[in-house]
């Protein structure tokens, strides 16, 4: 699988270590920056580029996901979610990593590098990557509602109402 990674200064060390772990697991890893530590860098450009690359790959039929890091992961998740077609989920434990895929078909995971050990981060990401979207109707319906609003500004009604 192709994995697009981005961070800011807070997640740079995790990102570098993680890239080795993921490459060793057989994934193609693409780093969207930064490449060196800068305590005042701005995460939006890095995270938006990674998110756009995920959308571009998925549109082209390439199996791809994204991983974005920051101190808390919140800003990075917000930035990634500005890209049309991205469903970025802030993950803080194994359950949220799994549910992000199972219920939301999330295609980007956001993690707070200052909130977790490297071992925890690896376990969250490995679980996220390994969990498929089962396509259950209720979850697909909800994702379609979000996508309709994102692309057309239309709020679809709940068909059960």
Protein Blocks (a to p, Z undefined) as FASTA:
>chain_A
ZZdddddfklmmmmmmmmmmmmmnopacddebjfbdcfkbcfklmmmmmmmmmmmmmmno
pacddddddfkommmmmmmmmpghiacdddfbfklmmmmmmmnopabdcddfklpcfklm
mmmmmmmmmpccehiaklmmmmmmmmmmmmnopacddfkZZ
